[in-house]
Amino acid sequence: MRETPSQEQLLDYFASHVSPQKVNMYRMWGVDFIPGRREGVRVWDYDGNRSWIDCRSAGGVFNLGHRPPRIIAALKEALDSIDMSDHMLASGYRGLLAKRLADLTPGDLQYTTFGSSGGEAIDFALKLARGYTGRPGVVSAEKGYHGHTGLALAATDEFGSKFGPLAPGFRRVPFGDFQALEGAVTDDVAAVIMETIPATAGFPMPPDDWYPSIRKLCDERGVIMILDEVQAGLGRTGRLWAYEEWGIYPDIMVCGKGMSAAIYPVSTATYRKHLQSFFDDNAFAHLSSTGGSELGCVTSLAMLDQITEPGFLEHVRDMGQRFEDGFASLQEKHPAVLKGLNRRGLMMGVVMSRDECGMLMARALAKRGVIAVYAHYNPNILQVMPPLIIKPEEVDEVLDAMDGAMADVGNSLG
């Protein structure tokens, strides 16, 4: 009979055979444990001795919490009769999910291509934009993040610096600077791609006219507008799609993370009707062996059913407001640490006074049973993205932990 390893042994296996560098980071962050039981907003360590409220949610993977019961039930039922299915064949489940997305999106966003990760779906969106327009250029945002795969990495700031040369034709402008964007959209540009609310920059909010102006510019110049809703979409902001706030819709909308419903990897690129003509010459111009697995489609459909139920998005908005009210009180109590809040729904960037506050807060929160990380591009901003199902008493528990952590950080700053 195989001996059950201890938590320390499993950490050692991870360090020895996966990544010693990551384990060192986990120790610095104070999360050097092996996840064991997990349920709702909480994760327990391997031994079941401690638990944490997950305010990272893997960037939205756990929008419905850990091991969401309805999603698991749907998958279990599907496993009795189907599998992934052959990606080369027609699929009723892919058709059902694509139709559901078409029904839930504004305008003529009609067709969907499937992947297994957000980066894969971004790659497809950029391929489609280039293929349809016949142009190579792509404009994205400084401090933007779209993934670690080929074209997605080229559209992402900084992360590709050690892997050059990356795909040519990419240029970046400051997020929210329409004059710079307008100057960058020259005759060779196929697409403008933006995270609707840039996560890795700490969730800065754009000017009110940012997206309407981009929509108008793209229409005037025949450029494809791509919005990356991988983290901001699927209810995270209190709206089904984050871009709804600005009264526009993109030519291509990319979703990932939360589309998996915490259970089965699925990503989607949903696009407008006229773009489908690109496939007239070759219906198989883009392929993904595991994208749109029928099992994944089942979980995504169950997820969409849950987040579109009456009251779900209202709950997200209410919990977001509860957090905002709590952070306002904390700012009065800890003015040397807390400087502001970037927020839409339960997508929150806690703005602090110094860059070193990010890691200090993450460590202090981990000691108090909360997992959160700081924004890569702006380490003075703590990313707070709890599951959308978080309850009022759990919000209050997080705010209590924030209070204690800010006191610790304030003392360490002197």
N, C-alpha and C positions, 0 to 999 in steps of 0.2 A: 504494500500500500504506500502511495507517495506521501512523503512527509509534507505537512503544510508549512510553508516558509513564514517567517515573522515579517512584520512591517519593515524592520531595518534590513532584513535580507533582501526583500523586494526592492527597496530603495537602492541597495548595493547592486542588484542585478541591473536595474535601470541605468545606474551610473556606469557600470562596467560594459554594458552591451547596447545602450541606446544613446545616452548623452551625459557625460560627467559635468559638462558645462551647465546644462539645465539644472541638474541637482544642486550645483553650487548656487545658482540663482534662486532656486526654491528655498534654500537655507537662508539666504540674505533676506528674502521676502517673508520668511516665517511660515511657509506652507510646505515644508519638507515632510509630507505625509503621503501615504497611499490611499486614495479614495476607496472606501468600502461601501457600506450602505448609502444609498442616496434616494431622496424622496422629496417632491415638492420643491421648496426653495432651499433645502438643506442637503449638505454632504457630510457624511461621517468619515472618520479615519478608519483604517483597515481593522483596527482592534475594537472599534465602536466606543472608544473612550471620549472622543470629542466630536463636536459638530460645528459647522460653519454655515451661515447664510450666504448663499452664492450671489454676490452682487456683480459678478462678471458675466455669467450666463454664456460663456464662450462666445461673446459678441452677438448673442441672439439665438444660438443653437438651442438653448434651454428657455426659450420664451414661455413655454408651457410648464416649466419646471422640470425636475428630474423624474424620469420614468412616469410620464403622464398616463394615467390609467386608461383613458379612452383610446389613446394612440396605441398602447400595448394591446388592448383588446382587439382593435381593428387588425393589427398585424398578426396576432395569434390566429384569428379567424381566416385571414388570407393565406397563411402558411398551410392550411389544410387543403388548398386547392390550386395555388399558383406558385410561381417562382419569379426570378428576375425577368424572364422572357428574352427572346432574341431581339436585339436592337434593330436588326434588318427587316423584321416583320412588322405588320400593322399591330397595333395594341389598343384594345378597348380602354384600358386603364390610363394610358397616356392621353388618349382622346378625351376621356372624362376630365382629367386634370386640366388639360389645355382649355377645354370648353369652360370649366369653372373659372379659370383665370381670366378668360375673355369676358365672361359675365361680370366679374368683379372689378374690372378695370375700366376707366373712362375711354371715350373716343373709340377709335377703331383698332385698338390693340387686340389682335385676333389670333395670331399664331404663336406657338411656344416651341422652343427647342430645349432639350433637357441635357443636364450634365450631372456630375457628382459633387462638384464643389463650386463655390462662388467664382474662383479664378478661372475655372473651365468655362463657365457661362460668360464671363467677361471676355475671354478669348474669342468665343463664338460671336458675341456682339460686335467686337471690333473687326473680326473677319467679315461679318455681314456688311458692316458699314463700308469697309474698303471695297468689298466685292461689288456692292450695289452702286456705289458712286464712281468706282474706278480711280479713286484718289488715295494717296498713302497717308496724308497728314492726320494727326490726332492731337487734340488739345485737352489737357487735363489740369488739375489743380496742384499747386505746390502744397506740400504736406498732405497730399491725398494718398489713399491706399485702396488698391483694387485686387491684390492677390500676389502670389509668388510664382505664377506660371508665366508662359512666354510673353504674349502681348499685354497681359494684365500687369506683369512686372515692369514692362516698358512704360506703362501709363502711371506707375506708382513712383512716388518721390523717394529717393534715398536707398531703398532696400536693394535695388539692382546695381549699386555702384561697384560691387566687386565681381560682377558677372558679365561685364561687357566683352565685346560690344553687344548691346541689346538691339532689338528691332529698331530700325531707323524711322524717322518721320514723326517722332513724338516731341511735344513741347509743353511747358507748364507755365501757368500764370497764377498770381495770387488769388486765392478763393475770395470771391466777393468784389473783385476789381473788374468791372465790366469794360472799362476803357482798355485795359491790358488784354482782356479776352477778345474784344472786337478787333484789336490790332493783330492778334495771333491767328485769327480765322481768315487765312488767305485762300487763294483760289485752289490750292492743292489739298485743302483740309477735307477729310471725309467725315470726321465726327468730333463732337465735343462730349467728353465723358466726365461726370461729376458724381461723387457720393452726395446724395441729397443733403445729408448732414454729416460732415467728415468726422468719422469716429476717432481715428488715430491722432487727430489734431485736438481732440477734447470737445467735440460737438459744438463748434462755433456756429452761430446762426447767421445766414446770409442777409444782405439788405433785402427789403421787401420786394424790390423790383428785379432782383437777381435772376430768378428763374423765368419770369415773364419776358425779360429782355433777352435771355439766351434763346428762349423758344422763338421769339420774333426774328432774331438774327439767323438762327438755323433755317427757318422757313425762307427768309429772303435769299440766303446764299446756297440753298440746296444741301445743307449739312445735316447729318444724322445726330439727333440729340439722344444721348444714352444716360440714363440715371441708374446709378448703383444703389439699390435699395436693400442690399444684403444685410446691413445692420439696422437701417432706419425703417424698413418696411414691415409688413405683416403685424401691424398693431402697435409697434414699439412706441410711436409718438402719440398714441391715442387716436390716430386715424389709421385706416387700413393701409394706406400708402402715404408716406411722408409728404410726397410732392403735392398731394391734394390741397395742402395749406395755401399753395401759391396759385391755385386755379388753372394749372396747366397739366399736360401729360407728355411723356417723352415719346420718341420714336421706338426706342427699345428700353425695356425695364428689366433689370437683372435682380434676381432673388437667390438667396442661398441660406446657409445657417438655419434660420428658423423654419425654412421650408422642409427641413429634415424632421421637424417635430421632436427633436432630441433622440430619435430612434434610428432613422435610416437616411443616409446621405442622398440629398436631392438638391439640384439647383436648376433654375429656369431662366431663360431669356425670352420674354414675351414681346412681340414686335407688331408694328402696324401692317395693315393689309398690303399696302403697295410694295413693301420690301420683299414679299414672298416671290415676286417675279424673278429675283436673283436665282432661284432654284429651277427655273424653267429649263435651263440647259443641262443641269445635273441635280437630280433630286437627292443624291447622296454626296453633295459637296461638303458636308460636315457630318462626322460620325462620332459616336461615343459608345463604347461597348457596354459600359455600366450606367450611363446616363439614362434617367427615366426608367429605372427598374420598376417593374409593376408592383413589387412589394413596397418600394418607396412611394409610388404614386398613391397607394392605399393610405399610407401614413400621412401624406401631404393633404389628401382629401379630407381625412378625419381632422387634421389640424385646422384647415380652412373652415370646416363646419363649426369648430369650437370658437374660433376667434371672430366669426361673423354672427354668433348668437346674440340676441338682444341683451344689452347690459355689459357685454365683455369690454368693449372699447370705453364705455363710460367708467368702468372700474379702473382701467388703466389711467384715464384722466384724473379720476379722484385720488388714486394712490400717488400720482405724480404731484398733485397739488398738496397732498399731505406731506410729502417730502419737501416741497418748496417752502411751505410754512415752517417746517422744522429747521431747515437750513437757514431761514431768515433769523430765527431765534438763536441758532448757533453762531451766526455772524456777529450778532450783538454781544455774545458771550466770549467769542474768540476772535476779535477783530485783527489781531496780529497774525493769525493763521488763515482765516477764511475771508476771501475777497469778493466772491460772487458765485453765481450759478448759471451755467448754460443748460437750458432744459426745454425739451418737448416731451410730454408724456412721461414715460419712465426711461428716457434717454437723457442722462444727466452728466454734466461735467462740473465737478466741484473745483472752482478756481481758488488756488491758494497763493500765498505771498511770495514763495521762493521755489526754485526748481527742486531743491532737495526735499521739499515737503512731500512730493509724490511717493518716493520710496519710504520715507518715514511714516507717512500715513498708512501705506499698505501694510507695513510691519506692525504698526500699532493696532490696526484693525484686525489683522490675523490673530493677534493675541486675545482679542475680544470676540472672536467668533464670527468675523465677517471677511469674506474674500472680495477684494477689489484691486484694480491695477491702475497705474497712472498712464496718461496718454504718451505714446512714444515720442511724438514731435514736440509736445509741450508738457514736460514732466512736472510742472506745477499744477497740472489739472488731473484730478482723480476721476477715472471713469466709473460711473455707478449705473449698472444695468441689471437690476434684479429681474427675476422671472415676472412675467406680466400677471401671474396669478397671486402675487404677494398679497398678504392680508394686512389690515390696518395694524394689528398688534405686532406683526413682523416688521412693518415699516418703523414702528416706534422702537423696536429692538435694535434695528440698524442705526437709527438716530441716536440712541443712547450710546452705542459703540462709537459712533462718530464723535460724540461729546467727549468721551474719555480719551479717544485717540488724539483729538485736537488739543486737549490739555497736555498730553504727553509731548506732542510735537512743539507746542508753545514753550514748554519748559526746556526742551532740547535746543530751541533756537536762542534762548536766553533773553 
